[in-house]
């Protein structure tokens, strides 16, 4: 468990690590590259590199954090991976229920497993539930998310690698957009972003522009820090209002 540079959260909690590629958005997975690096460094928990691995010793970590914190759960994996036992997921959610002073942001590309798990369980009040949408072919995940009763539902449209087209944001509270980073990063076009932003404004959904990534607004490839996170000369870091309420 550690603080993080991910702009839309405050810390990460990884009770499991490792994943496998299932869509085009997974091609240049940052978590896989980080896991290989941590394995080479001999970091505890990464002995298996990016293979899916349960880490039971991390299950209760948030309980010992008294300061209210926004946690991104499983930044180094997918909480609803095919190899994740539902019994272990239950233990993760027990910790979440025991810590109502924290907020937990959970993001998945596996909408079918997400739906199956919550078909017989309730989403805790302090959970923000999200799905990843990288291009138009993956926006069906939104329909699955919309059917689950959660206080906050959000979309991570990162990496944005194609036009998502028309979006039905009914029941969605937050949309995060970002470009891809790294030497093999795919470019993100301004018109794709503005299409999403326009629809967020029209449908009264908070819009958070995370970063340009390796390709800048001008279409030039450079260090992502140089490209920054401004859109039309300003920052767009809206967040859902629920973050200001204490979970109960």
Order of alpha helices (4+ residues) and beta strands (2+ residues): beta-beta-beta-alpha-beta-beta-alpha-beta-alpha-beta-alpha-beta-beta-alpha-beta-alpha-beta-beta
